[in-house]
Amino acid sequence: MIDDELKASIMSFLRENRGSVAGASIGLLIGIFILVFGFFRTLFLVFCIGVGLFVGNQSDRHNAHMTEIFIEWQAKFLERFR
């Protein structure tokens, strides 16, 4: 089992360097995905995650259901072509 002092030290490091740890973790994950799935499949996956994150963020921000947001975006999109 990890010593309590070592555990506290690791937790302190993670709190102080949260952005660096998150960035390195994301970089590692994307690198592994590129090696396993290939560049374009990974790019597509990152794009899908980004779209999902954007839609979820909009849903959280407006306290609306996903269907309502989709219908609103669809109406705005179709207005551009009329």
Biopython code that builds the backbone (N, CA, C, O; Angstrom):
import numpy as np
from Bio.PDB.StructureBuilder import StructureBuilder

atoms = [
    (1, "MET", "N", (0.838, -1.183, 0.000)),
    (1, "MET", "CA", (0.000, 0.000, 0.000)),
    (1, "MET", "C", (0.877, 1.240, 0.000)),
    (1, "MET", "O", (1.972, 1.243, 0.564)),
    (2, "ILE", "N", (0.386, 2.286, -0.636)),
    (2, "ILE", "CA", (1.163, 3.519, -0.760)),
    (2, "ILE", "C", (1.210, 4.235, 0.584)),
    (2, "ILE", "O", (0.198, 4.374, 1.271)),
    (3, "ASP", "N", (2.404, 4.682, 0.937)),
    (3, "ASP", "CA", (2.607, 5.440, 2.168)),
    (3, "ASP", "C", (1.759, 6.712, 2.130)),
    (3, "ASP", "O", (1.622, 7.325, 1.072)),
    (4, "ASP", "N", (1.196, 7.113, 3.248)),
    (4, "ASP", "CA", (0.319, 8.292, 3.310)),
    (4, "ASP", "C", (1.032, 9.560, 2.888)),
    (4, "ASP", "O", (0.438, 10.424, 2.243)),
    (5, "GLU", "N", (2.323, 9.681, 3.251)),
    (5, "GLU", "CA", (3.097, 10.873, 2.875)),
    (5, "GLU", "C", (3.300, 10.931, 1.369)),
    (5, "GLU", "O", (3.191, 12.001, 0.770)),
    (6, "LEU", "N", (3.595, 9.788, 0.751)),
    (6, "LEU", "CA", (3.765, 9.726, -0.703)),
    (6, "LEU", "C", (2.445, 10.040, -1.402)),
    (6, "LEU", "O", (2.420, 10.773, -2.391)),
    (7, "LYS", "N", (1.357, 9.488, -0.890)),
    (7, "LYS", "CA", (0.034, 9.738, -1.456)),
    (7, "LYS", "C", (-0.311, 11.224, -1.376)),
    (7, "LYS", "O", (-0.831, 11.784, -2.341)),
    (8, "ALA", "N", (-0.033, 11.867, -0.252)),
    (8, "ALA", "CA", (-0.287, 13.302, -0.086)),
    (8, "ALA", "C", (0.571, 14.112, -1.042)),
    (8, "ALA", "O", (0.111, 15.105, -1.606)),
    (9, "SER", "N", (1.819, 13.690, -1.226)),
    (9, "SER", "CA", (2.725, 14.384, -2.143)),
    (9, "SER", "C", (2.228, 14.287, -3.584)),
    (9, "SER", "O", (2.245, 15.276, -4.318)),
    (10, "ILE", "N", (1.790, 13.106, -3.985)),
    (10, "ILE", "CA", (1.273, 12.912, -5.348)),
    (10, "ILE", "C", (0.007, 13.736, -5.561)),
    (10, "ILE", "O", (-0.145, 14.377, -6.601)),
    (11, "MET", "N", (-0.896, 13.726, -4.595)),
    (11, "MET", "CA", (-2.131, 14.497, -4.711)),
    (11, "MET", "C", (-1.844, 15.993, -4.785)),
    (11, "MET", "O", (-2.501, 16.716, -5.533)),
    (12, "SER", "N", (-0.869, 16.456, -4.014)),
    (12, "SER", "CA", (-0.486, 17.863, -4.052)),
    (12, "SER", "C", (0.059, 18.226, -5.428)),
    (12, "SER", "O", (-0.285, 19.269, -5.984)),
    (13, "PHE", "N", (0.920, 17.353, -5.981)),
    (13, "PHE", "CA", (1.469, 17.597, -7.317)),
    (13, "PHE", "C", (0.360, 17.658, -8.361)),
    (13, "PHE", "O", (0.368, 18.535, -9.226)),
    (14, "LEU", "N", (-0.590, 16.736, -8.287)),
    (14, "LEU", "CA", (-1.681, 16.709, -9.259)),
    (14, "LEU", "C", (-2.558, 17.960, -9.157)),
    (14, "LEU", "O", (-2.997, 18.492, -10.177)),
    (15, "ARG", "N", (-2.813, 18.428, -7.942)),
    (15, "ARG", "CA", (-3.612, 19.641, -7.766)),
    (15, "ARG", "C", (-2.895, 20.869, -8.313)),
    (15, "ARG", "O", (-3.516, 21.722, -8.947)),
    (16, "GLU", "N", (-1.591, 20.960, -8.068)),
    (16, "GLU", "CA", (-0.823, 22.134, -8.492)),
    (16, "GLU", "C", (-0.575, 22.149, -9.995)),
    (16, "GLU", "O", (-0.399, 23.222, -10.572)),
    (17, "ASN", "N", (-0.556, 20.997, -10.637)),
    (17, "ASN", "CA", (-0.242, 20.888, -12.061)),
    (17, "ASN", "C", (-1.380, 20.238, -12.831)),
    (17, "ASN", "O", (-1.144, 19.418, -13.718)),
    (18, "ARG", "N", (-2.603, 20.599, -12.499)),
    (18, "ARG", "CA", (-3.788, 19.977, -13.087)),
    (18, "ARG", "C", (-3.808, 20.108, -14.614)),
    (18, "ARG", "O", (-4.092, 19.134, -15.311)),
    (19, "GLY", "N", (-3.513, 21.285, -15.131)),
    (19, "GLY", "CA", (-3.547, 21.503, -16.577)),
    (19, "GLY", "C", (-2.493, 20.685, -17.308)),
    (19, "GLY", "O", (-2.776, 20.090, -18.347)),
    (20, "SER", "N", (-1.290, 20.655, -16.773)),
    (20, "SER", "CA", (-0.212, 19.888, -17.399)),
    (20, "SER", "C", (-0.519, 18.397, -17.403)),
    (20, "SER", "O", (-0.289, 17.714, -18.401)),
    (21, "VAL", "N", (-1.033, 17.896, -16.301)),
    (21, "VAL", "CA", (-1.364, 16.474, -16.209)),
    (21, "VAL", "C", (-2.496, 16.139, -17.173)),
    (21, "VAL", "O", (-2.446, 15.114, -17.853)),
    (22, "ALA", "N", (-3.512, 16.989, -17.239)),
    (22, "ALA", "CA", (-4.629, 16.747, -18.161)),
    (22, "ALA", "C", (-4.148, 16.796, -19.603)),
    (22, "ALA", "O", (-4.524, 15.942, -20.405)),
    (23, "GLY", "N", (-3.329, 17.775, -19.946)),
    (23, "GLY", "CA", (-2.812, 17.884, -21.314)),
    (23, "GLY", "C", (-1.959, 16.697, -21.706)),
    (23, "GLY", "O", (-2.084, 16.176, -22.815)),
    (24, "ALA", "N", (-1.084, 16.261, -20.796)),
    (24, "ALA", "CA", (-0.248, 15.101, -21.087)),
    (24, "ALA", "C", (-1.099, 13.841, -21.236)),
    (24, "ALA", "O", (-0.829, 13.009, -22.102)),
    (25, "SER", "N", (-2.110, 13.701, -20.408)),
    (25, "SER", "CA", (-2.982, 12.525, -20.483)),
    (25, "SER", "C", (-3.755, 12.498, -21.794)),
    (25, "SER", "O", (-3.877, 11.449, -22.426)),
    (26, "ILE", "N", (-4.275, 13.646, -22.203)),
    (26, "ILE", "CA", (-5.006, 13.724, -23.466)),
    (26, "ILE", "C", (-4.069, 13.444, -24.631)),
    (26, "ILE", "O", (-4.436, 12.724, -25.560)),
    (27, "GLY", "N", (-2.865, 14.001, -24.594)),
    (27, "GLY", "CA", (-1.880, 13.736, -25.645)),
    (27, "GLY", "C", (-1.522, 12.270, -25.741)),
    (27, "GLY", "O", (-1.415, 11.722, -26.838)),
    (28, "LEU", "N", (-1.335, 11.632, -24.597)),
    (28, "LEU", "CA", (-1.028, 10.202, -24.576)),
    (28, "LEU", "C", (-2.185, 9.394, -25.158)),
    (28, "LEU", "O", (-1.971, 8.481, -25.955)),
    (29, "LEU", "N", (-3.398, 9.729, -24.761)),
    (29, "LEU", "CA", (-4.571, 9.013, -25.247)),
    (29, "LEU", "C", (-4.730, 9.173, -26.762)),
    (29, "LEU", "O", (-5.001, 8.197, -27.462)),
    (30, "ILE", "N", (-4.566, 10.378, -27.263)),
    (30, "ILE", "CA", (-4.672, 10.600, -28.710)),
    (30, "ILE", "C", (-3.561, 9.859, -29.449)),
    (30, "ILE", "O", (-3.802, 9.284, -30.511)),
    (31, "GLY", "N", (-2.349, 9.866, -28.900)),
    (31, "GLY", "CA", (-1.252, 9.118, -29.516)),
    (31, "GLY", "C", (-1.538, 7.631, -29.597)),
    (31, "GLY", "O", (-1.269, 6.996, -30.616)),
    (32, "ILE", "N", (-2.077, 7.079, -28.532)),
    (32, "ILE", "CA", (-2.427, 5.652, -28.535)),
    (32, "ILE", "C", (-3.522, 5.381, -29.564)),
    (32, "ILE", "O", (-3.459, 4.389, -30.290)),
    (33, "PHE", "N", (-4.529, 6.261, -29.629)),
    (33, "PHE", "CA", (-5.592, 6.080, -30.614)),
    (33, "PHE", "C", (-5.061, 6.138, -32.035)),
    (33, "PHE", "O", (-5.494, 5.362, -32.887)),
    (34, "ILE", "N", (-4.129, 7.045, -32.306)),
    (34, "ILE", "CA", (-3.559, 7.141, -33.655)),
    (34, "ILE", "C", (-2.801, 5.865, -33.994)),
    (34, "ILE", "O", (-2.902, 5.364, -35.114)),
    (35, "LEU", "N", (-2.044, 5.334, -33.040)),
    (35, "LEU", "CA", (-1.305, 4.096, -33.299)),
    (35, "LEU", "C", (-2.240, 2.905, -33.507)),
    (35, "LEU", "O", (-1.959, 2.039, -34.336)),
    (36, "VAL", "N", (-3.335, 2.853, -32.772)),
    (36, "VAL", "CA", (-4.236, 1.712, -32.845)),
    (36, "VAL", "C", (-5.204, 1.825, -34.024)),
    (36, "VAL", "O", (-5.368, 0.871, -34.785)),
    (37, "PHE", "N", (-5.844, 2.988, -34.177)),
    (37, "PHE", "CA", (-6.909, 3.142, -35.167)),
    (37, "PHE", "C", (-6.479, 3.843, -36.452)),
    (37, "PHE", "O", (-7.128, 3.663, -37.482)),
    (38, "GLY", "N", (-5.426, 4.623, -36.429)),
    (38, "GLY", "CA", (-5.001, 5.395, -37.580)),
    (38, "GLY", "C", (-5.388, 6.857, -37.407)),
    (38, "GLY", "O", (-6.243, 7.194, -36.589)),
    (39, "PHE", "N", (-4.747, 7.718, -38.187)),
    (39, "PHE", "CA", (-4.907, 9.160, -38.028)),
    (39, "PHE", "C", (-6.324, 9.637, -38.323)),
    (39, "PHE", "O", (-6.910, 10.350, -37.508)),
    (40, "PHE", "N", (-6.886, 9.261, -39.463)),
    (40, "PHE", "CA", (-8.180, 9.805, -39.863)),
    (40, "PHE", "C", (-9.330, 9.273, -39.004)),
    (40, "PHE", "O", (-10.281, 10.004, -38.728)),
    (41, "ARG", "N", (-9.254, 8.030, -38.586)),
    (41, "ARG", "CA", (-10.288, 7.499, -37.685)),
    (41, "ARG", "C", (-10.218, 8.204, -36.331)),
    (41, "ARG", "O", (-11.246, 8.494, -35.718)),
    (42, "THR", "N", (-9.002, 8.474, -35.874)),
    (42, "THR", "CA", (-8.834, 9.204, -34.621)),
    (42, "THR", "C", (-9.339, 10.629, -34.764)),
    (42, "THR", "O", (-9.987, 11.154, -33.859)),
    (43, "LEU", "N", (-9.048, 11.256, -35.894)),
    (43, "LEU", "CA", (-9.533, 12.616, -36.152)),
    (43, "LEU", "C", (-11.057, 12.655, -36.157)),
    (43, "LEU", "O", (-11.658, 13.579, -35.611)),
    (44, "PHE", "N", (-11.681, 11.652, -36.774)),
    (44, "PHE", "CA", (-13.137, 11.560, -36.778)),
    (44, "PHE", "C", (-13.675, 11.378, -35.361)),
    (44, "PHE", "O", (-14.675, 11.994, -34.993)),
    (45, "LEU", "N", (-13.025, 10.544, -34.575)),
    (45, "LEU", "CA", (-13.433, 10.317, -33.189)),
    (45, "LEU", "C", (-13.326, 11.599, -32.369)),
    (45, "LEU", "O", (-14.231, 11.917, -31.598)),
    (46, "VAL", "N", (-12.238, 12.332, -32.528)),
    (46, "VAL", "CA", (-12.064, 13.600, -31.811)),
    (46, "VAL", "C", (-13.137, 14.598, -32.242)),
    (46, "VAL", "O", (-13.663, 15.340, -31.412)),
    (47, "PHE", "N", (-13.462, 14.619, -33.527)),
    (47, "PHE", "CA", (-14.516, 15.503, -34.023)),
    (47, "PHE", "C", (-15.862, 15.143, -33.396)),
    (47, "PHE", "O", (-16.599, 16.027, -32.958)),
    (48, "CYS", "N", (-16.183, 13.857, -33.353)),
    (48, "CYS", "CA", (-17.456, 13.422, -32.757)),
    (48, "CYS", "C", (-17.510, 13.760, -31.270)),
    (48, "CYS", "O", (-18.551, 14.182, -30.765)),
    (49, "ILE", "N", (-16.405, 13.577, -30.575)),
    (49, "ILE", "CA", (-16.362, 13.936, -29.154)),
    (49, "ILE", "C", (-16.560, 15.432, -28.985)),
    (49, "ILE", "O", (-17.270, 15.868, -28.078)),
    (50, "GLY", "N", (-15.939, 16.220, -29.851)),
    (50, "GLY", "CA", (-16.101, 17.678, -29.793)),
    (50, "GLY", "C", (-17.533, 18.118, -30.023)),
    (50, "GLY", "O", (-18.035, 18.997, -29.323)),
    (51, "VAL", "N", (-18.194, 17.514, -31.001)),
    (51, "VAL", "CA", (-19.598, 17.844, -31.272)),
    (51, "VAL", "C", (-20.466, 17.451, -30.080)),
    (51, "VAL", "O", (-21.342, 18.212, -29.668)),
    (52, "GLY", "N", (-20.225, 16.276, -29.533)),
    (52, "GLY", "CA", (-20.985, 15.839, -28.363)),
    (52, "GLY", "C", (-20.758, 16.741, -27.167)),
    (52, "GLY", "O", (-21.697, 17.049, -26.433)),
    (53, "LEU", "N", (-19.524, 17.165, -26.967)),
    (53, "LEU", "CA", (-19.212, 18.080, -25.875)),
    (53, "LEU", "C", (-19.906, 19.415, -26.069)),
    (53, "LEU", "O", (-20.438, 19.986, -25.117)),
    (54, "PHE", "N", (-19.902, 19.915, -27.299)),
    (54, "PHE", "CA", (-20.551, 21.185, -27.599)),
    (54, "PHE", "C", (-22.058, 21.108, -27.350)),
    (54, "PHE", "O", (-22.635, 22.001, -26.729)),
    (55, "VAL", "N", (-22.685, 20.050, -27.830)),
    (55, "VAL", "CA", (-24.131, 19.888, -27.655)),
    (55, "VAL", "C", (-24.472, 19.726, -26.175)),
    (55, "VAL", "O", (-25.429, 20.328, -25.688)),
    (56, "GLY", "N", (-23.702, 18.927, -25.469)),
    (56, "GLY", "CA", (-23.943, 18.754, -24.040)),
    (56, "GLY", "C", (-23.755, 20.042, -23.267)),
    (56, "GLY", "O", (-24.514, 20.335, -22.343)),
    (57, "ASN", "N", (-22.739, 20.816, -23.643)),
    (57, "ASN", "CA", (-22.498, 22.096, -22.989)),
    (57, "ASN", "C", (-23.650, 23.063, -23.236)),
    (57, "ASN", "O", (-24.070, 23.778, -22.326)),
    (58, "GLN", "N", (-24.159, 23.085, -24.459)),
    (58, "GLN", "CA", (-25.294, 23.949, -24.773)),
    (58, "GLN", "C", (-26.527, 23.521, -23.984)),
    (58, "GLN", "O", (-27.288, 24.362, -23.507)),
    (59, "SER", "N", (-26.718, 22.224, -23.850)),
    (59, "SER", "CA", (-27.849, 21.706, -23.087)),
    (59, "SER", "C", (-27.744, 22.112, -21.620)),
    (59, "SER", "O", (-28.731, 22.528, -21.012)),
    (60, "ASP", "N", (-26.546, 21.990, -21.060)),
    (60, "ASP", "CA", (-26.335, 22.388, -19.661)),
    (60, "ASP", "C", (-26.518, 23.881, -19.471)),
    (60, "ASP", "O", (-27.107, 24.324, -18.486)),
    (61, "ARG", "N", (-26.014, 24.646, -20.410)),
    (61, "ARG", "CA", (-26.045, 26.102, -20.294)),
    (61, "ARG", "C", (-27.471, 26.645, -20.376)),
    (61, "ARG", "O", (-27.808, 27.598, -19.674)),
    (62, "HIS", "N", (-28.298, 26.059, -21.215)),
    (62, "HIS", "CA", (-29.654, 26.573, -21.438)),
    (62, "HIS", "C", (-30.711, 25.783, -20.663)),
    (62, "HIS", "O", (-31.902, 26.083, -20.754)),
    (63, "ASN", "N", (-30.282, 24.783, -19.908)),
    (63, "ASN", "CA", (-31.217, 23.937, -19.158)),
    (63, "ASN", "C", (-32.334, 23.413, -20.051)),
    (63, "ASN", "O", (-33.501, 23.398, -19.659)),
    (64, "ALA", "N", (-31.972, 22.988, -21.239)),
    (64, "ALA", "CA", (-32.956, 22.504, -22.208)),
    (64, "ALA", "C", (-32.674, 21.032, -22.517)),
    (64, "ALA", "O", (-31.586, 20.519, -22.255)),
    (65, "HIS", "N", (-33.657, 20.392, -23.063)),
    (65, "HIS", "CA", (-33.516, 19.003, -23.479)),
    (65, "HIS", "C", (-32.798, 18.976, -24.826)),
    (65, "HIS", "O", (-32.921, 19.918, -25.610)),
    (66, "MET", "N", (-32.054, 17.912, -25.103)),
    (66, "MET", "CA", (-31.286, 17.794, -26.344)),
    (66, "MET", "C", (-32.172, 17.917, -27.575)),
    (66, "MET", "O", (-31.758, 18.506, -28.574)),
    (67, "THR", "N", (-33.375, 17.377, -27.522)),
    (67, "THR", "CA", (-34.277, 17.438, -28.666)),
    (67, "THR", "C", (-34.653, 18.878, -28.981)),
    (67, "THR", "O", (-34.718, 19.261, -30.149)),
    (68, "GLU", "N", (-34.899, 19.676, -27.950)),
    (68, "GLU", "CA", (-35.239, 21.083, -28.161)),
    (68, "GLU", "C", (-34.086, 21.821, -28.822)),
    (68, "GLU", "O", (-34.303, 22.628, -29.725)),
    (69, "ILE", "N", (-32.879, 21.557, -28.385)),
    (69, "ILE", "CA", (-31.706, 22.213, -28.966)),
    (69, "ILE", "C", (-31.538, 21.790, -30.417)),
    (69, "ILE", "O", (-31.261, 22.630, -31.273)),
    (70, "PHE", "N", (-31.701, 20.497, -30.711)),
    (70, "PHE", "CA", (-31.569, 20.018, -32.086)),
    (70, "PHE", "C", (-32.608, 20.663, -32.992)),
    (70, "PHE", "O", (-32.281, 21.071, -34.107)),
    (71, "ILE", "N", (-33.841, 20.762, -32.542)),
    (71, "ILE", "CA", (-34.900, 21.379, -33.352)),
    (71, "ILE", "C", (-34.588, 22.854, -33.589)),
    (71, "ILE", "O", (-34.811, 23.370, -34.684)),
    (72, "GLU", "N", (-34.077, 23.527, -32.571)),
    (72, "GLU", "CA", (-33.719, 24.940, -32.722)),
    (72, "GLU", "C", (-32.585, 25.111, -33.734)),
    (72, "GLU", "O", (-32.648, 26.000, -34.583)),
    (73, "TRP", "N", (-31.542, 24.265, -33.653)),
    (73, "TRP", "CA", (-30.434, 24.342, -34.619)),
    (73, "TRP", "C", (-30.913, 24.014, -36.027)),
    (73, "TRP", "O", (-30.482, 24.649, -36.990)),
    (74, "GLN", "N", (-31.796, 23.034, -36.158)),
    (74, "GLN", "CA", (-32.311, 22.657, -37.462)),
    (74, "GLN", "C", (-33.080, 23.819, -38.077)),
    (74, "GLN", "O", (-32.935, 24.091, -39.269)),
    (75, "ALA", "N", (-33.888, 24.501, -37.291)),
    (75, "ALA", "CA", (-34.643, 25.647, -37.792)),
    (75, "ALA", "C", (-33.694, 26.755, -38.233)),
    (75, "ALA", "O", (-33.902, 27.355, -39.288)),
    (76, "LYS", "N", (-32.677, 27.032, -37.461)),
    (76, "LYS", "CA", (-31.699, 28.067, -37.832)),
    (76, "LYS", "C", (-30.956, 27.688, -39.107)),
    (76, "LYS", "O", (-30.706, 28.536, -39.964)),
    (77, "PHE", "N", (-30.604, 26.404, -39.229)),
    (77, "PHE", "CA", (-29.890, 25.932, -40.406)),
    (77, "PHE", "C", (-30.746, 26.056, -41.660)),
    (77, "PHE", "O", (-30.268, 26.505, -42.702)),
    (78, "LEU", "N", (-32.017, 25.658, -41.558)),
    (78, "LEU", "CA", (-32.895, 25.713, -42.714)),
    (78, "LEU", "C", (-33.235, 27.141, -43.115)),
    (78, "LEU", "O", (-33.473, 27.405, -44.294)),
    (79, "GLU", "N", (-33.264, 28.075, -42.155)),
    (79, "GLU", "CA", (-33.518, 29.480, -42.464)),
    (79, "GLU", "C", (-32.445, 30.066, -43.372)),
    (79, "GLU", "O", (-32.732, 30.956, -44.174)),
    (80, "ARG", "N", (-31.232, 29.587, -43.259)),
    (80, "ARG", "CA", (-30.120, 30.099, -44.074)),
    (80, "ARG", "C", (-30.309, 29.767, -45.554)),
    (80, "ARG", "O", (-29.778, 30.468, -46.415)),
    (81, "PHE", "N", (-31.051, 28.718, -45.853)),
    (81, "PHE", "CA", (-31.212, 28.284, -47.239)),
    (81, "PHE", "C", (-32.557, 28.713, -47.836)),
    (81, "PHE", "O", (-32.885, 28.315, -48.954)),
    (82, "ARG", "N", (-33.321, 29.500, -47.124)),
    (82, "ARG", "CA", (-34.612, 29.967, -47.664)),
    (82, "ARG", "C", (-34.467, 31.315, -48.259)),
    (82, "ARG", "O", (-35.440, 31.876, -48.763)),
]
sb = StructureBuilder()
sb.init_structure("model")
sb.init_model(0)
sb.init_chain("A")
sb.init_seg("    ")
for serial, (resi, resn, name, xyz) in enumerate(atoms, 1):
    if name == "N":
        sb.init_residue(resn, " ", resi, " ")
    sb.init_atom(name, np.array(xyz, "f"), 0.0, 1.0, " ", f" {name:<3s}", serial, name[0])
structure = sb.get_structure()
